[in-house]
Amino acid sequence: MTVPIRLTALGLPLVLLLGATASAGAADADAYQRVLNGAFETGKTPWWSSANSPSRVESGRLCADIPAGTVQPWEAMIGQNDIPVEADQPYTLRFTASATRGVTIRTALEPVAPKGPAAFNKQAQLTSVPRQFEFSGVSRASTLHAQLNFQAGGAPEPYTLCLDDVSLTGGVVPPGGGRDFGSPVRVNQYGYAVSGPKKASIVDPATDPLPWKLRDAEGNEVASGRTSVFGDDPMSGDHVHIADFSRLRTTRTGLTLHVGDQVSEPFDVLKNPYDTLRRDSLAYFYHNRSGIEIEEQYVGKEYARPAGHLGVAPNKGDTSVPCLPGTCDYSLDVRGGWYDAGDQGKYVVNGALAAWQLMDSYERSLHARDTEGVGDGLLAIPEQDNGTPDVLDEARWEMEFLLRMQVPAGEPLAGMAHHKIHDAAWTPHPTLPHKDPQPRHLYPPSTAATLNLAAASAQCARLFARWDRAFAARCRDAAETAFKAALAHPDRHAPDRGVGGGAYDDTEVGDEFSWAAAELYATTGRRGYLPYVDTELTAEGFSWKDTGALADLTVLRLPHRFPAARAAAAQRRLLAVADGHLRDLRAQGYPNPSLPADGEYAWGSNSATTNSAMILAMAYDLRHRPAYRDAVLESMDYLLGRNALNQSFISGYGERAAHNQHHRHWAHQLDPTLPSPPPGSLAGGPDSKLQDPVAQQNLPGCAPAKCYIDDIGSYSTNEVAINWNSSLAWLAAFADSR
């Protein structure tokens, strides 16, 4: 039998139902569900519990061990974050709860970013018999970041709290609804090149061409024409028209494109629109350096910060980092390098790829006679004016770290590379690097990390030979030693899980052997490496996990150093893959050269765009076919706003630029005293799988090209990463030089 008890909170009637059983399905059928995994059918995620209250799912319930000795209820909690609520809307919570002893807990629904008054904060008296409870209240604020919590602290004796069938309903905007994409006239919101293509995508159901007008900042007509009807775009679900104003060949600022009563965001037409972006996208790496003060004179007061992870309290790294317990008995000085992404871990596989891409950009500039790309003075960094090209200076900061990750001589697995270093547990959001209190560990060596080290070090040896012979010799020795160690230990794989950092697991390392061997052969000329070069560039491209295509890119960068037949075959593959990317770009209403074969955008999809555009750029360098160059520039249009979201994915570039990217200390969205990301940071982009709670709450049912949200909590769509920004930097340098 269920006994209703009427309560009142915030002036609304609430009902507390006491009974033996409950079901989240008891919620109104037409109400919108706001919690995820309330029946705990998929484990614990995204629920959390306080560090002093370990929790687990048992018998379909989430149970936490609550300690004695706390004073306040909030000192031991179970909760779920990132719940969207709307101002002046009622919300109803239903749940079933029990405890191993009679206790009183509190439950609250309250905004946390920014903080605000709770919709409700009520008591529930628990016994060992499961009871169903119901509370209601009105949200005073609109936010995507409310927290539902169960506050269980303050008990004189320890007990176990168990929850089940948690349901929170309310609001008028359905999950995935209420999104505002702004104008249907989608342009590159930053700027088009005078000598390049200039197109816009327009969302309109019309099946006949539409008139368009281009106006300057004063409203004067600059150009006019009619759209071409592209039709239905499968990745976005939009019906798209294309406006082409490429015939405009003069510099202009403050232009807008008008189609009927719809107006685009403003944009410019410039002679060199990407000169600033090539610098800002590279400056990203100085901002994310570990082990050095980030100085105001280089980044401005807003972004200046103390050095992180130099063994100064509360830091516990990185000058003497022990191995994960039970894996080795030594410590290493692994200071320096770049923080990988939104976290403050450092990973050899991702770091090596990012360093390689920066060094390859330099090598391309060298061959293309791009003086900025080989110059000393390009970047505002401490090494400026030291006589070495700035791009190499920045890459060296990572290379020094990678070399420190190599297992020393005399130790087991000598010559291999430790897979990664990161915190023992995830740090909260936000956390500045110098305030990180977590212990840090070296993770066991892996074959993949060792071969990544070999590849990047071989490239380093080749490029630094002109600038620092001693450092070049160190790189070469590390590369050759690593390759030998990988041959001796070809099957040491990183586990597919991690706490406090990403896994970066990889069990297929034939591609890494091929890439490393190609770089070693290019540097040393030793024919013994050639048999290992057995992978090819394909339409799937490359990533930190799939590096086989990079063997061909190394051959293409230095074709004269490889057998002629190999070089010719690599060139044929490059052109074939580039032609495929060109077809894919033209087959879509928005100019993305990456078209997923399975119809789903993957985590970091924008890096697929930039890496595909890099292939097109290399094809242009090889054949100088204008269509390849134009496709590269249109790919930049996609990143800068000509997409299904009307969103520039590059911070600081465009009226609707990403500014809440997932990062530990660029966290203005959570803490107004901290900065937003600096200009030139690339967001990960649409992810069809919605692999974080913010995306799951706000993007259900999204079309693949629209599965993105500019929110700091959406790590699966809005994180930054060094290997994504390295590809953007490579691409911006090409666009600026052409």
N, C-alpha and C positions, 0 to 999 in steps of 0.2 A: 504494500500500500504506500502511496506517495502522499506526503503531507506538505501542502504549500504554506510558506511563511512569507507574508508581504513585507517588503522593505522599501525604502526610498533613498535614492542618491541623485544629486543634481536635479531634484525636483521631479524625477520620473519614477513611476512605480516599477519596482523590481520584484522578482519572485525567486525565492530560494527553495528549491525542491529537494526534500530529503527522501532518499529511497535506496534500495539495494542494488539496482542496476541502472545503466544509462546507455545512451547511444548518441553519437554525433548526428545520426540521421534524424533525431528528434527535432532538429532545427527546422524552421519554416522552409518548405520546399523551394520557395521563390526567393529566399534570402541568399546573399552572396557570402560564400565562405572566405574567411580572411586568414586562417592559420593553415599552415602546411603540415601534412603528416600528423594530423591530430589523433589518429588511431594507432600510430607507431607501427604501421604495417611495413614500412621500409627502413626500419632501424630508428636511430635517434635523430639523425640530421633532419631539419636544422635546429632542433632543440639543443639547449646547452644547460649546464649546471655550474654553480660556483666551484672554484678550485678545491674548496674544502668539503665539497659534497659530490663525490664521484657518482655517476649515474650510468645506468644500462637499461636495455629493454629486456624484460623477462615476462613470459606468459602474456605477451601483447600489451604490457603496461610499461611506462617509463618510471623507473624507481631510482631514487637518490638516497644515499646514506647521509643523513643530516647529523652533524656533530653536536656535542654538548659544548657549553662554554661561550657561545656567542651571546651577544646582548640584544642587538636589533634584529627585527625580522629579515631585513634585506642583507644580512651578513651570510645567509645561506639561501640560494635561490635556484629554481628551475625557470627557464624562460625561452622565449622566441623573439628575435629581433626582426626589424624591417617589415613590419606589418603596415600596410597602407590604410590610413583613416582619413575621413573627410570632416571638415568643420561643421558643427551643428547637426551632425547625424548620430542617431542612436546605434549602439552596438550591444549585442547580447552574447554573453559567455556561458557556455554549458560545459561541464566536465564531471568526471567521476573521480573521486579521490579516497584514499584510505591511508592510515598510518599504523605502525606497529604499537603505538601507544596513543592515548588520548592527547591531542594537541590542537592548538589553534594556529592556523596559518592565515596569511593575507594574500589576496590576488589583486593585481592592478593592471590596467591598460593605460599607458602613459607615453607621450612623445619623448624621445630621447635625443633627437637631432633635428631641430633644437629642442631643448627641454621645455616642458610645458605642463599645465595641470592635467591630472589623470581624469580619464572618462569615468573611472570608478576605482576604488581602492577599498576592498571589503574583507571582512573576516569570514573564515569557514572553519567550523569545528569538526575535526576528524576523529574517527575511531578506527578500529581494526576492520569494521564492516564497510565495504565500499559504498559511498553515498554519491548521489547526483546533486550537483549544485547549478544554480543559474543566477547570473547577475547581469544587470544592464546599466548603461550610462551613456551620456552624450559626449562626443569628442568636441573639445573646444578649439582644435587646430586641425589643419590639413597637413599631412606629412606622409612620406613613404617610409618613415622610420619610427613608428611606434613600437613599444615593447610590451608584450604580454608576459607577466611574471607571476610566479608563485613564491611568496616570501615565507621561508620556513625556519628562520633563525630564532634565537632567543630561548630555546628549550633547555631546561636544566639537565636533561639526560639525552643521549643519542637515540635516534629512531630512524626508521626507513619510511619515506614518503613515496607513494605510488600514484600516478595519474593515468587516466585512460579517457578515450572518447572526448578529447578536447575540441570544442567548436566555438568559433567566434564569427558571428554573422552581423551584417549591417552595411550601411553605405548605399549610395544610389549608382555609383559608377561600377560597372561589372569588371571583374578581373580581366586585364588586357584592353579595357576600354578607355575612353577619355583622352586618347593620345592626340597631340596637336603637332602636325608636321609643317605648319606654316604654309607659305605660298606653294601652290602646285607648279610654279615656274622654277625649275631647279637649275642652278648655274654653279660654276666654280666661283665661290663667294670671295675668293681672294683676288685672283687675277689671271687673265689669259696672256699668253705671249703674243706680241704683235705679229710675229712670223708664223704662228701656229694655228691649229684649228680652233674655232670658237663656236661651240654648240651648246644648246640647252635642251633639257628634257622637260616636257610639260605633261602633267597629268590632267587628262580631259577625256570624257567619254565620246566626244565627237568622232565620227567616222570620215569626215571631210577635213581638208586642211583648214587651219585657222590663221587669220592675219596676226602678225606681231609687229611691234615697234620697239626700237632701241632708243632710249632717251638719255641725255646727259644729266648732270647734277642740277642744271637749271630747268630741266623739263623739255629741252629742245630735242626734236627728233633727229637722230643720227643715222639710222638705217631702218628699213622695213622689209617685210617679206611675208611669206606664208609657210606654215609648218608642213612637214611631211608626216604622214600618219605611220608611226611604227606599229601600233597595235598593242596587243596584250603582252605584257612582260611577265614571264612565268615566275621569276624569282621574287617579284614584289606584289603581283596581283594587280598592278596598275595598267590602265590603258594609256599609252604614252604617245606623244607627238614629239618631233625633233625640230627645233629652230636652229638654222645654220646662218651665222653672221660672220663667217670666216673672211669675207671680203673686206671687212673693216681692218685696215692696216696702219692705223695711226694710234699713238698713245692717248689714252683717255682715263679719267678717274671719275668715280661716282656714277657709273652707268647703271641703268636698270632696264630689264626686259619686260615689256608689257604685252600680255596676251588677253584680249578682252579687258575685263576689270581686274585681272590678276597681275601682280607685280612681283618680280624677283627680288631677292636680296641684292644690295648694291655690290658692284665689282669694278675692277680696273682692267684696262688693257695696257700692258707695260712691255718695255723692251726686254727687261730681264726680271721677270716676276719671281724667280726662284733663288735669287742671290741671297736674300735674307734667310729663306728656309734652309738652304744648305748649311748655313752657319748655325741656326737655331737647332736643327735636328742633330747636329754634331755636339752642340753645347749641352744637350741632354746628358751626355756621358760624363762631363765634368760635374754636373749637378748630382749625379748618382755615384760619384767616386766614394769608395770606402777608405778609411785610414788617412784622411787628409782634411784639413779645414777648408771649407768652401767659402772663399773670401768675397767680401762685399765688392772689392774693386773689380772682380770678374763677373759677378752675377747680380749685384745690387743688394741693398740692405734686406729686402724682403726674402731673398733666397739664401742669404749667408747663414752658415751654421757651423758649430764646432765639428772637429773630426770625430767620426764614429768608429767604434771597434778598434781602439788602440790600447786596450787593457786598462783604461782609466775608468774607475768606478763611476756609475754602476755597471759599465760594460765588463764582460768576462771573456772577451776576445778582441782581436784575432792574432795577438802577438805570440801566444803560446797555447795552441788549441789541441786538446787531447782527442784521441779517437773515440768514437762511440764505444761505450763500455763493452769489453769482451772482444774487440776487433783488432787492437794493437796496443803496444805498451809505450808509445812515444807521443810527443807533442810536436807540432810544427808552427812556425811563424808564417801565417798565411794572410798577413795584412794586405791591404790594397785591393785592387780590382774594382769592379762595378757591382752595385747592388742589382740583383737580377731583374726584379719587376716590382710588383706592389709590396713584396716582402723585402727583407734585408738579408736573404740568403745569397750565396754565391755558388754557381754551378759551372763545372768545367765544360760540359757539353754545350750549354747555351752561350757561355762566355767565349768559347773558342770560335763558334760560328759568328758571333757579333764582331769579335776582333778581326777574324778573317775577312768579313765583308767590308770593314773600314779599310783594312790594308789593301783589299782588292780595288776599292774605290781609288786609293792612291795610285795603285799600279795602272789602272785604267787611265787616270789623269796623266800619268807619265807618258803613256803611249799615245794618248789623244792630244798631247800638248796643251792640256788644260792647266794654265799657270796657277790659278787659284788653288786647285786640288793638290799641287805639289809645293805650295808656298809655306813659308814660315811667317805667321802673322794673320792667318785666316781666322783663328779662334782667340777668344779671350780666356786664356788658361795660363797657369804659372810658367809653363815651358815656352811661352811665346818669345820669339826672338832669340832662341838658343841655337839657331843654325840648322835645326831639323824640321822638316815639314810638320805642321801641327796635327794633321790627320795621323801621322805615325806616332807623334808624341802621345796622342790620346789612346791609340791602340796599344802602345807600350805599357800604359798604366795597367791594362788588363793582362798583357802578356807577362809582366813581372809576377802578378798573382798566380797565373796559370803555372809558371815555372816553379813557384813555391809549393804547389799542390803535388808535385812529383815525389814519390816515395824515395827517401834517401838511400844511397848505396849502403850495403851492409844490413839492411832491414829486409824482412820477408817481402816479397813482391817488389823489390827494388826496381825503379824505372817506370813502374805504373803510376797512374794519376789517381788520387783520391777523387771520388765522384763529385763530392760537394761538401760545403760547410754551411750550417745554418743553426738557428736556435733550437733548443730542446722542445719548445712549445711555441705556438703562434703568439706573436706579440699583439697587444690590443691596437685598435685603430682610434686615434693616431699614436705613433711612437716615433720620435726622432731618433736617429741612429745612436747618438751619444747618450741617450737615456734608456737604451735597451738593457734590461737587467738579466736577461736569460743566459744560462750556460750555452755554449756553442760547441759543436762536435764536428770532427772530421768523419765523414762516412767512408766505408771501405772502398778501396780502388775498384774500378770497373774497366773492362776492355774498351767500352765505348768512350769513356772519358780519356783513357790513355791514347787512343787513336785520334781523338779530337785535339789533344795536346800535340801529338806528332804532326798533324796537318798544319795547325796554326803556327807551330814553332818552325817548321820547315819554310813556310812562307815568310815568317819573321826573319829567318837567317838570310834569305835572299834579298829582302828589301832593306834591311838595316846594314848590310855589308858596306854600303856607301857612307853611312852616317855614323855608325858605331861598330867597329869591327869586333870589339870584345863582346858586346852584347849579341851580335850576330853569331859569334862562335858559340855562346851559351845556348842560343836558340837551336842551332844545328845539333849540338851535342844532345840536348834534351829530346829533339825530334828523333834522332837515330836510336837513342837509348829507349825511348818510349815504344817505337815500332818493334824493336827486338823483344821488349817485355810483353807486348801484346801478342806476338807470335808464340811466346812461351806460355801465355795464359789467355787463350782465345775465347774462353767461355765464362769469364767472371762478369756476371750481370748485376746491375743495380736492382733492388727490389721495387715492386710496383706500388709502393705505398710510402708515406712519410708523414711525420708529425712535426710541425714547426717549419716546414719547407716543402717544396715540390718534390715529387719522386724522380722525374726525368729518367724513367726506366726505359731500357732498350735491350732487347734480347737478340736482335738481328744486327750483327756487326760487320757483315761482309761489305756493306756500303762504306763504313768507316775505314776499313782496310784499304779499299780502293781509293778513296779520297786522300788518305794519308800517303799512300804510295805514289799517287800522282804528284802531290806537292813535294815529296822527297825526291822523286826523279827530276822534277823541274828545277830543283835547287842543286842537287848533287850530280845529276847525269849518270848515276849508277844504274846500270841496266837490270840489276837484280830486283829492282822495285817494279819494273814494268809488268811482269806476270800478274801482279796483284791488282793492276788497274783494269778492272773487268766490269765496271758498271757504266750506265749510259744515262744521259739526259732524256727524260720522258715528259709527257704532258702532266704527270703528277708533280713535277718540280722538285723542290727540296725544302727541308725544314731541319730543326735540330735533331730530329729522330731519323730522318731519311736524307742522308748526305751523299748518296751515290751519284746524283747529278753533278755534284761539285767537282768530281773527277774530270768530267767533260769541260766544265767551266775553267778549270786549271789548264787543260790542254788548249782551250781556245784563247786563254790569256797569253800563252807562250807557245804558239804552234810550232815555231822554228826549233824548239827544244825537243820535240817529240817526233817519232817516226812519221813520215809524210802521210802514210795511209791512215794512221790513227788521227792525225789532225784533220784530214779531209773528211773522215767519217764523223768526227765530232762536229764539224761545220755543217754537214748535211743534217745531222740531228738537230742542231740549234735552229736552223732555218725551218725545219718541219714543225718543231714545237712552237716557234714564234708564229708561224702561219696559223697554227691551231689557236693560239691566244688571240690573234687578230680576228679570226672568225668568231670566237666566243665573245669578244668585245662588241663586234658588229651585230651579233645575234641577240643582244639585250637592249632594253630601253634605256638603261643606264650603263655608262662605258666601263665595265669591269672586265679586265682580260682574264679573270678567273671565273670559270663557270663550273661549279661542282657537278660531277657526273651523277651523283646520287641525289641532287636537288637540295642538299642541305649545306648550310654554311657551318664551318668548323670553328672551334675556339681559335681566336687569332686570325680570323678570315682576312683581315686587312693585310696581314703579312703575305697571304697568298696573292693578293692583288699586287703588292709591291714586288714580290719575287717574280711573279709572271711578267710584270712590266720590265724588270731587270733583264729577263730573257729577250724581250722585244728590243730593249736598248742595245744589248750585245749583238742582236741581229742587225740593227741599224749600223753599228760600228763596223760590222763585217761587210755589209752590202750597200750601205747608204741609201736604202730604199725609203723614200719619204713616208710611206704608209706606216712603217715601223716607228719612226719618230713621232708621228701624229698620234699613234696609239699610246705611246708612253705619255704624251701630254694629256690625252684624254683620260688616261688612268689617274693622273693627278687631279683632273676635274672631278672624277668620282670621289676621291679622298677628300676633296675640298668643298663638297656640297652638292654635286650633281649626282645625287643618289636618291633612293626611295624614301629616305628619312629627311631630306633637305638639311643634312647635318654635315658640317665639316668635322672629320674625325681627328683633325690636327689642332691641338690647343693653340689659341692665339691667332688663328688664321680663319677669318670669316665671321660674319655676323652671328651665325649659329654654330660656333665652334665648341667642341667638347671642352669642358672645364671642371668636371668632377671625376676625373679618371682615378681608378683604384690605385692608391699609393699610400705608404705609411706616413709620410710627412708633407706631401702636397695634399693637405686635407682640410682646406678652407670650408668645405661643406659641413664638416663635423666640428671644426674649431675655427672661429673667425679670426683668431690670432695667427693662424698658419696660412701659407699661400695656396692658391690654386696652382695647377701645373704650369710651368713656364711655357712660353711659345715654342712650338716645334715638337711636342710629345704626341705620338701616334697611339690612339686607342685601338684596342684589339679588334673591335668591330662585331657585326652580327654573328650570333652563335645559335643555330637552330635548336640545339639540345637544352638551352636554358639551364646552365649548370651552376646556378647560384640562386639563393632564395629571393633576392630582389628581382631578378629576371623571371623567376617562376611566379612571383606574385603579380608582376606588372605586365608581362608579355605573353601570357598563354594565348595560343591560337594565332600567333604572329606569322605572317608570311616570311619565308627565309631571309629575305633582304631587309626585313624590318625588325629582326630579333635583336635589338640593341636598345640600351637605355643609358643616358649620360648620368650615371649615379655612382658614387664612390663605393657603394656596396656591391655593385655588379661586377665581380671579378671575372666572370666568364665572358662578358661583352665589353667591359670598359677598363680593363687593366692595361698597364703599359709594360713593356719588356725591352731589354737591350737588343734582342735579335729582331724585334719589330722596328725599333728606331734605327738600327744599323741599315736595314733595307730601305727605310725612308731616306736616310742620309745618302746612301748610294744613288737612289733615284733622283733626289733633289740636285745632287752634284751633276748628274747627267743632264737633267732638264736645264740647269743653269748654263751648262757649257754648250748647249745646242740651241 
